Structure formats: C-alpha cells, structure tokens
Amino acid sequence: MDLNHIGQYLTGTLVGSLVSLIFVVFVKNSLITYLNRKAHNQAEKEDIDKITRAVENIRINFLQQLETHKADLSKEVESYKTALNSSLEQQKTLLARRNSIDSLRRQEVIKKTEEYMSAVFDYLHTGIDPTDIDLTTKEGLNQWFTSTSKMSAKIYSKYIGFYLVTCDMSRIKIQVMDLQKTLDKIQGEVGEVYKTSMIDIMSGRNLNRQLHIDMVNNSPLIDMVYKSVYSILHDINKYLTEDLESYKS
C-alpha cells in the first residue's frame, strides 16, 4: 500500500468521523431542543389546566353564591310583598271603617241640622207671628210670650245637639254660635215688646194686633237670622258633599 492510498484512507476516515461527529452533535442538539420544547409545552399545558380549573372553580363558586343571593332576595321580596299586602288590607279596612263612620256622621249632621233649622223656622213663622192668638188682650200677650219662650228654649236644646256634631268644623261652629246669639237677642226684643204692650193694655190703651208683630219683624236681627241660616245651610251642603276632613279645625 503506497502512501497515496494511505493518505486517501486517512482522509476518508477523518471526513467520515467528522461527519459522524457533526451528525451526533446535531442529533444531540435537536434532541435537547425537542425535550426542552416538550417540557415547556407540558408546563404550559399544566399551567393552562391549572388556570382552567381555577376559572371553573370561580365560576362554580360564583354560581353558588348567585343562587344563594337569588334565594335570599326572593325571600326578602316575598316578605315585602306580604307586608305590602297586609298594609293594603289594613288601609282597605280603615278606609271602609272611615267611610262607614263618615256615612254615619253625615246622617247625624243631616238629622241635627233638620231638627235645629225646623225649630228656628217654627219660631220665626209661627212663634213671632201667631195666627190663632189675639195679641190685643192681656191673656193673648201672656200666651204669645209663653209660646215664644218655649220655642226659644226648644231652639236652644236643638242648638246644643247641632253644635256637638259640628263643633270640630270651625267655620260652621262660629256661624252657629253667632246665629244662636242673634236668636237670643230676638227673644230679648220679644220680651221688651211683651212688657211694653202689657203696660199699654194695663193702662187701657187700645192696641193694634199687627203693631206687636211689626215691632219684632221690622228688627234688623230677623234679616241677620235668615242670612246666617242661608250661609250655614250652604256650608253644611258643602260639608256633606266633600271631604269631611277639610272642614275640621
């Protein structure tokens, strides 16, 4: 074997060894890269699994809390509904009771108004101006004054009942009190006419029956009575057709 052959052999061997070495190094590096990447991917996968489980746990916990909150809220709403229904029922009961009371109150006001006004008109129409009494005689004057006095007392008794059902209505209350004072003054004038007429009769003077009536009927107090009666009846009518509370003091 000559030197050329030996040189070629060694060169081939060296090149083959070098190629083998390069291949081994390449494979090693590739394997390391592959293993590192696989490990990295595995780590990422594990991290993703952890995150997924954490998110799922949070979602489950949130849903559980949401259901609990919804249940509590539903109970609270039911509690409010029950309380509201109870309050509405109470309001209905109170309203029905008030309407019943208001109805009875109105009936009482109507009754007492009729009684009082009837007594007032009887006094004005048949008490002051009687058709069956001769006022030119002593006996007639006595009968007239006694009759008006009884009617005046009757008015006062009806006034008390009327006042009691309207005493919490300031405007009507004041008008009724003023009317009663005016009626008392009229009866006072009746008494003065009675005294003057009796003195004239006792003195032997001849009297005109109409004179006695005119002395009272011409009094400005009579007009005051009619105006007061009209005003009171007007307010009573408003009271009976509107809210009772608006008329209270």
Secondary structure, 3 states (H helix, E strand, C coil): CCHHHHHHHHHHHHHHHHHHHHHHHHHHHHHHHHHHHHHHHHHHHHHHHHHHHHHHHHHHHHHHHHHHHHHHHHHHHHHHHHHHHHHHHHHHHHHHHHHHHHHHHHHHHHHHHHHHHHHHHHHHHHHCCCCCCCCCCHHHHHHHHHHHHHHHHHHHHHHHHHHHHHCCCHHHHHHHHHHHHHHHHHHHHHHHHHHHHHHHHHCCCCCCHHHHHHHHHCCHHHHHHHHHHHHHHHHHHHHHHCCHHHHCC
